[in-house]
Amino acid sequence: MLAAIRSGVSSRKAAVFLLGLWAGVASAYADGVLECPEPIKKISVFVGAKPQEFEFHLTNASERSVTIAEIIPDCSCIIPKNTLILSPREEGKLHFIVNIPPQPGPAFHAIVVRGKGSDLRLSLEIEVKAGAIVSPSSLSWNEASARTAVIAIKNLRPTPITAVRVAKNIPGFTTTVTEKPDSAELLLYRVEGKTPRVVLLPLAIVHDDGSTDYVGVPVIMR
């Protein structure tokens, strides 16, 4: 009789275990399972680019419907444009728009797409490229021996340079510019009179498509 009781207790434990296991599986699939074949999106743009649109392709990989409950970017610069309700095995797209950082360099962001019982983590990688580079990037000037200096500008954009402007007048200096589609050259003259010891030369490099690169060149008088 004792063996029968023990057998009954074991059977009940097994039944409870199997019931719990089934409940866990049912819970995992209750609102579907989201999948994304390409969870990393990459964007490459030049400095000053307008906000960019991008999208992720999602699939409901379960046999039950799934509703996107929340979309949580890690930055307010990313704006979700829609949500989704996906039937079993249905595919859909989530659309976003992102504001581009104002400085050159990489930027990395995470986006959590939350369905009840199913979170999906997506990534956005942004490469912001400089539209032009100057050489030298800073100028150390010996007052006694030099009256002129040259700053070379290389165009990195696919559209030609149409103008290079000094954004403001710098006391003690005058400038002339020679522009070419893929480069430009700024000739800086030091004139008689009081010259600042340290000055930032602000350049506006204008391109044929209307985009403008802003570069500051420090000038140090020695």
C-alpha positions, 0 to 999 in steps of 0.5 A: 500500500505504501508503494502505491501511495508513493507511486501516486505522489510521483505521478502527481509530481510528474503531472504537475511538472508536465503541466508547468512545462506546457504552460511555459511553452504556451506562455512563450507562444501566446503572443507570437515570436518575432524574428528579424533576418537583418537586425543590424541596419547601417547608414552612411552619410555626409555631415549635414545630411537631412534626417534618414528613413530606414526600416526593419523587416519582421516575421511572426515565427509562431502560430499565433498573432503578435502585437507590437506593444512598444518600440523603445529606441535608446535615443530621442533622435530615432522616431518610430513611424508605425506599429504592427499586428502580425498574423501567424507567419506573417511578415511586416516592416517597421519604419523609422526616421533618424536625425543625423549627428552634426559631427563626423564619426560613428554613432551606435543605437539600440532599439527594443521592439516589445511584443507581449512575451517576446522582445526583439533587440535591433541595432542602428549603426551610423557613419557620419563622414566629413565632406571636406578636410583641410591641411594643415588642420591648424596653422603655426605661424612665425611672424618674423619670417612668413607673411603668407600661408596656404591652406589646402582643402580636399573635397570628399563629397561626390559634388564639386566645390563651388565656393569657399568663404571665410565666415568672418573677417579676421583682424590682421589677415586677408584671404584669397581663394582658388576653387576647383571641383575636387579641391580648393586653396586658401591663401592667407596674407598677414597684413601690417597692424595688430595681429591676434596671437591665437585666432580661429579661421572659420571656413564655409565650403559650399558644394554644387548640391547646396550642402556646406561644410564648416571647418575651423582652422586654428591659427597661432602666431609665434 
